[in-house]
Amino acid sequence: MDGFRVLDPSFFVPERDTREIARALLGQILVHGETAGRIVETEAYLGVSDRACHAWGGKRSPRLEPLYGPPGHAYIYLIYGMYHCLNVVTKPAGQPECVLIRALEPLTGLEIMAARSGRTKAAQFCSGPGRLCRALGLDRSLSGSSMLTGDFFLAEGNGVPEDLIGSSPRIGVDYAGEDKDRPWRYCVKGSPFVSRVPGSKVKSADS
């Protein structure tokens, strides 16, 4: 889409921690076709040692292969048989770490998003991983695609200052033992577009 500059591949340098990438993705832009939104909420997943990650313990399958790299590619899966979730792979091939994109602030293509989502309020178009995939027309056919080229890509935004980033436990990972309490969900404080207000568990972001 004209007017957006694709994120430089150096954003995903191998030594950069996935939690740092999750925070740095806040304020960047997700584009697909004629739709785009500013990222306002993310979650970090740290691979084979993270019980909340699909690759915990080194699990592999054809569905999971995109999660194993390379960085800057999409890993998209289906939950409950109806909702797609978009993850950005963060590490070189063989290191299955990623960031789940949880919510966007809609920027362009709002009429398209409204039609796809069946909602009238922009704050509800992309307030959740399933909603944003529906609003932007993302599904498993794009899993494994590079997000640094084409018409499905990450674009440069303004970023978000650290003092405006909050963190809280990830959502929907109660099965993950002690890892369910890791404060690896990041959001833009005060944004009306996040999927769920973190409440009393929100704190300043750290790793």
C-alpha positions as CSV (number, residue, x, y, z in Angstrom):
1,M,0.0,0.0,0.0
2,D,1.3,3.4,-0.9
3,G,2.4,5.7,2.0
4,F,3.9,2.9,4.2
5,R,7.5,2.0,4.3
6,V,8.3,-1.7,4.9
7,L,10.1,-2.4,8.2
8,D,13.8,-2.9,7.8
9,P,15.0,-6.6,8.3
10,S,17.5,-5.3,10.9
11,F,14.6,-5.0,13.2
12,F,14.9,-8.8,13.7
13,V,18.7,-9.0,14.4
14,P,19.4,-12.4,16.0
15,E,20.7,-11.0,19.3
16,R,17.5,-9.0,20.0
17,D,15.4,-10.5,22.7
18,T,11.9,-11.5,21.6
19,R,10.4,-9.5,24.6
20,E,12.2,-6.5,23.3
21,I,10.8,-7.1,19.9
22,A,7.3,-7.4,21.3
23,R,7.6,-4.0,22.9
24,A,9.3,-2.4,19.8
25,L,6.4,-3.7,17.6
26,L,4.0,-1.4,19.5
27,G,3.4,1.6,17.3
28,Q,4.5,-0.2,14.1
29,I,2.0,-0.7,11.3
30,L,0.5,-4.0,10.0
31,V,-0.7,-3.8,6.4
32,H,-2.7,-6.2,4.3
33,G,-4.0,-5.0,0.9
34,E,-6.1,-1.9,1.4
35,T,-6.3,-2.3,5.2
36,A,-3.8,-1.2,7.9
37,G,-3.6,-0.7,11.6
38,R,-1.1,0.5,14.2
39,I,-0.1,-2.2,16.7
40,V,-1.2,-1.5,20.2
41,E,-0.9,-4.9,22.0
42,T,1.4,-7.9,21.7
43,E,2.5,-11.0,23.5
44,A,6.0,-12.6,23.5
45,Y,6.4,-16.4,23.3
46,L,9.9,-17.7,24.0
47,G,10.1,-21.1,22.3
48,V,11.0,-24.5,23.6
49,S,11.4,-23.4,27.2
50,D,8.1,-21.5,27.4
51,R,5.2,-23.8,28.3
52,A,2.8,-21.3,26.7
53,C,4.5,-21.5,23.3
54,H,3.3,-24.0,20.7
55,A,6.9,-25.2,20.3
56,W,7.4,-26.0,24.0
57,G,9.7,-28.9,24.5
58,G,10.7,-28.9,20.8
59,K,7.4,-29.9,19.4
60,R,7.2,-29.8,15.6
61,S,4.6,-30.5,13.0
62,P,3.7,-29.3,9.5
63,R,1.4,-26.6,11.0
64,L,4.2,-25.4,13.3
65,E,7.0,-25.2,10.7
66,P,6.6,-21.5,10.0
67,L,7.2,-20.9,13.7
68,Y,10.7,-22.3,13.3
69,G,11.9,-19.3,11.2
70,P,13.1,-17.3,9.5
71,P,12.5,-14.1,11.3
72,G,10.0,-11.6,9.9
73,H,7.7,-14.3,8.7
74,A,4.1,-15.0,9.7
75,Y,2.9,-17.9,11.8
76,I,-0.9,-18.1,11.7
77,Y,-3.0,-20.7,13.4
78,L,-6.7,-21.4,14.0
79,I,-8.3,-21.6,17.4
80,Y,-11.7,-23.0,18.4
81,G,-12.1,-23.9,14.7
82,M,-13.0,-20.3,13.7
83,Y,-10.5,-17.6,14.9
84,H,-7.1,-17.0,13.2
85,C,-4.2,-15.6,15.2
86,L,-1.2,-13.9,13.7
87,N,2.3,-14.2,15.1
88,V,5.5,-12.7,13.8
89,V,8.5,-15.0,14.0
90,T,11.5,-13.3,15.7
91,K,14.5,-15.7,15.6
92,P,16.6,-17.4,12.9
93,A,15.6,-20.8,11.5
94,G,15.5,-23.5,14.2
95,Q,14.6,-21.1,17.1
96,P,10.8,-21.1,17.5
97,E,10.1,-17.7,19.1
98,C,7.4,-15.3,18.1
99,V,5.2,-12.3,19.0
100,L,1.4,-12.6,18.9
101,I,-0.2,-9.5,17.5
102,R,-3.2,-9.0,19.8
103,A,-4.7,-5.6,18.8
104,L,-4.5,-2.8,16.3
105,E,-5.7,0.8,16.0
106,P,-7.4,0.8,12.6
107,L,-5.8,3.4,10.2
108,T,-7.0,2.7,6.6
109,G,-9.6,0.5,5.0
110,L,-12.1,1.1,7.8
111,E,-15.1,0.4,5.6
112,I,-13.6,-2.9,4.6
113,M,-12.9,-3.8,8.2
114,A,-16.4,-2.9,9.3
115,A,-17.9,-5.2,6.6
116,R,-15.6,-8.1,7.5
117,S,-16.1,-7.7,11.2
118,G,-19.8,-6.9,11.3
119,R,-19.1,-4.2,13.8
120,T,-19.7,-0.4,13.6
121,K,-17.2,0.9,16.2
122,A,-13.6,1.2,15.0
123,A,-12.4,0.4,18.5
124,Q,-13.9,-3.1,18.1
125,F,-12.6,-4.0,14.6
126,C,-9.2,-5.2,15.7
127,S,-9.5,-5.5,19.5
128,G,-8.2,-9.1,19.8
129,P,-6.1,-11.5,17.7
130,G,-9.2,-13.1,16.1
131,R,-10.9,-9.9,15.3
132,L,-7.8,-8.3,13.7
133,C,-7.2,-11.3,11.5
134,R,-10.9,-11.1,10.3
135,A,-10.8,-7.4,9.8
136,L,-7.6,-7.5,7.8
137,G,-8.5,-10.7,5.9
138,L,-5.7,-12.9,7.3
139,D,-5.9,-16.7,7.4
140,R,-3.6,-19.7,7.4
141,S,-3.0,-19.4,3.7
142,L,-0.5,-16.6,4.7
143,S,1.3,-18.6,7.3
144,G,4.9,-18.9,6.4
145,S,4.8,-15.7,4.3
146,S,7.4,-13.0,4.7
147,M,6.1,-9.9,6.4
148,L,8.9,-7.7,4.9
149,T,7.6,-7.7,1.3
150,G,4.5,-7.9,-0.8
151,D,1.1,-6.6,0.2
152,F,1.1,-8.3,3.6
153,F,3.8,-6.6,5.6
154,L,5.0,-4.7,8.7
155,A,5.6,-1.1,8.1
156,E,7.5,1.6,10.0
157,G,5.5,3.5,12.6
158,N,6.5,6.0,15.3
159,G,7.1,3.5,18.0
160,V,6.0,4.0,21.6
161,P,8.1,5.4,24.5
162,E,8.9,2.9,27.2
163,D,7.0,4.9,29.8
164,L,3.8,4.5,27.8
165,I,4.2,0.7,27.6
166,G,2.5,-1.5,30.1
167,S,2.9,-5.2,30.7
168,S,0.8,-7.9,32.3
169,P,0.4,-11.7,32.2
170,R,-0.5,-13.2,28.8
171,I,-4.1,-14.1,28.1
172,G,-5.6,-17.6,27.6
173,V,-2.5,-19.6,28.7
174,D,-3.7,-21.0,32.1
175,Y,-2.4,-24.4,31.0
176,A,1.2,-23.2,31.1
177,G,2.0,-23.7,34.7
178,E,4.2,-21.0,36.2
179,D,4.7,-19.6,32.7
180,K,1.1,-18.4,32.6
181,D,2.1,-15.6,35.0
182,R,5.0,-14.2,32.9
183,P,4.4,-10.5,32.3
184,W,5.0,-10.8,28.6
185,R,1.9,-9.1,27.3
186,Y,2.6,-5.6,26.3
187,C,0.2,-2.8,25.4
188,V,0.0,1.0,24.9
189,K,-1.2,2.5,28.1
190,G,-4.6,4.1,27.8
191,S,-5.2,2.9,24.2
192,P,-9.0,2.3,23.6
193,F,-8.1,-0.3,21.0
194,V,-6.5,-3.0,23.2
195,S,-8.3,-6.3,23.5
196,R,-8.7,-6.1,27.3
197,V,-7.7,-3.5,29.8
198,P,-4.9,-5.1,31.9
199,G,-6.4,-3.8,35.2
200,S,-4.6,-4.1,38.5
201,K,-1.9,-6.5,37.1
202,V,-0.5,-3.9,34.6
203,K,2.9,-2.5,35.4
204,S,5.7,-0.7,33.6
205,A,7.2,-2.9,30.9
206,D,10.4,-4.9,31.5
207,S,11.9,-8.2,30.4
